[in-house]
Amino acid sequence: MALDAPSSSFFSPWPDRLRHSAIILLAAGLALAVLVAFGELPLVRAATVFACIAAAALVPWRLHNVATSREEVRGITSPVETAAVSAIVAGMPDPAVLLDRAGRVIHLNAAAAQLAPALRKNELAQFALRSPEIIAALREAIATTEPRRATYLDHVPVDRWMELIITPVPVPTLFGGTEKCMLMTFHDQTPLRRVEEMRADFVANASHELRTPLAALSGFIDTLQGPAKDDAKARERFLGIMHTQATRMARLIDDLLSLSRVELSAHVRPDTLVDIVPIIRQVGDGLEPLARERQVTIDIQLPETPVAIAGDREELLRLFENLIENALKYGASGGRVIVSLGQAMSNEGMPEVRVMVRDFGPGIAPEHLPRLTERFYRVDVGDSRAQGGTGLGLSLVKHIVNRHRGRLLIESVPKQGATFTACFPQVKTAVAA
């Protein structure tokens, strides 16, 4: 059967060729017949000429096949637009975009679509990537067909440092040649930047905060080794102070480590659904000894049904612990702390879950409110240190709320207490466990 296929395909177009060439053959036959009739051309020569004309009209010459193949090529997919190339780009872990020589998008993966939602296939990437650094690097790469790098700061949805690498990639064309395409890959440099910034902040601020307790410890050690070596009463008093200072240093270091972990993952939003009702109850129960010590009543007003948000359980524990503990320490004079949970609409009209911690203490002066969440900022430095504060609690709260794509509201009137409200985007899916 395989041997018959070529013969069949060879003879199958003959009726079509004969039909298309009928007029040519008829005209040629009549002209030659007239020439033979008038004796202008011998019959043999006329037959030979007619045979040549028939062969030219009916035989499938190579020229016809080449023309046909070129017409068919127009409908063939370019090698760079094939599914295999698309799969390679889609499988890259970092955001990746493949452009043609003019800068139009050929392929992009899901990470790139999330990074720059304005990117569209067959459209110029320059219209979607508006950063001046990206546009300049892309233009240089297209003009020179050489690799280019650029670093830029992306402000949406949170600040992220990104590195762009543009690599020319030779790809085959339809007719056996090559063409340079541009592969753009984006690398998130935020963790490295965060580490550098935290290192600088640690040297500048932590060293200052640690200097006082370290000096106290060193002085007491010298005293215990010298003049108070045999004084049991002084030894007990000094050891108590040393324990307090050591605890303060340990808490400061713990807060710094917690803050660094939150900042390193600030651009990664938690996606685990958690019920915050038992988390708040757990924090309230854990702070009952401190409340009794300060003679403060904790009034927890929570719904009986679960309230789900997308969050990190450990970070939420730390957030509510800081807010309620601050209210117990700095608002103790009011004798009462209210912790409530409600739902409201944000300024953008989106539903959100709100956890409010209100105290009835001395309140906070208006000039201090904008700076409360700064690192190591204190309204009263002496009182804060006496209470065992590190100056990092509200900064940690702010970073945790930001990572959860929420917001922190602070309201206070002097002598009327203060209210700290942590707002989180509401989710519709119920908590499974």
LINFEN-V756397 format. One record per pair of residues at least 4 apart in sequence whose ideal C-beta (glycine too) atoms are under 6 Angstrom apart, sorted by the first residue. I is the first residue (numbers start at 1). GAP is how many residues later the second one is. Records with the same first field share a line. If there is no record, write none. Layout:
I->GAP, GAP
This chain:
4->4
8->4
13->4
17->4, 41
21->4, 36
24->33
25->29
28->22, 25
32->14, 18
35->5, 6
36->5, 7, 10
41->4, 5
54->4
55->4
73->101
77->4, 5
79->93
80->5, 91
86->21
89->7, 9, 18, 20
90->19
92->4, 17
94->91, 92, 93
95->16, 17, 20, 91
96->13, 16, 89
97->11, 15, 87
98->8, 9, 83, 85
99->4, 26, 83
100->4, 6, 81
101->79
103->21, 22, 23, 39
104->18, 20
105->14, 16, 18, 20
108->4, 5, 11
116->12, 13
118->10
119->9
125->4
126->9
129->5
131->21
133->17, 19
134->30
137->11, 13, 29
140->4, 8
141->7, 25, 41
145->23, 35
147->20
148->18
149->16
150->14
151->12
152->10
153->8
154->6, 8
155->4
158->108, 109
160->30, 107
161->28, 29, 32
162->24
163->24, 26
164->22
165->20
166->16, 18
167->16
168->12
169->12, 14
170->8, 10
171->8, 10
173->4, 6
189->4
190->77
191->73
194->69, 70
198->4, 62
201->4
202->4
203->4
205->171
206->4
209->43
210->4
213->32, 35, 36
216->29
217->25, 28
220->18, 22
222->4
223->5
224->4, 14
228->6
234->4
251->139
252->138
255->135, 137
258->138
259->133, 137
262->137, 138, 141
263->136
266->137
269->136
270->40, 41, 42
271->39
273->35, 37, 158
274->37, 39
275->31, 33, 156
276->31, 33
277->25, 30
279->37, 38
280->40
283->37, 38, 41
284->14, 16
287->4, 37
290->38
291->5, 7, 37
294->34, 38
296->32, 36, 39, 41
297->39
298->39
299->39
300->39
301->39
302->39
306->125
307->46
308->119, 123
309->44, 115
310->117
311->5, 93
315->85
319->78, 81
321->4
322->71, 75
323->34, 97
324->33
326->4
327->4, 10, 30, 32
329->58
330->31
331->28, 30, 86
333->28
334->25, 26, 27, 83
336->24
337->22
338->20
339->18
340->16
341->14
342->12
343->10
344->10
345->4
346->4, 6
351->75
352->71, 73, 74
353->71, 73
354->67, 69
355->67
356->63, 65
357->63
358->61
359->58, 59
360->57
361->56
363->49, 50, 51, 52, 53, 54, 55
364->4, 48, 54
365->49
368->11
369->41
371->6
372->22
373->21, 22, 25
375->20
376->15
378->6, 13
384->5
392->4
398->10
401->5, 7, 21
404->20
405->20
406->17, 18
407->16
408->14
409->12
410->10
411->8
412->6
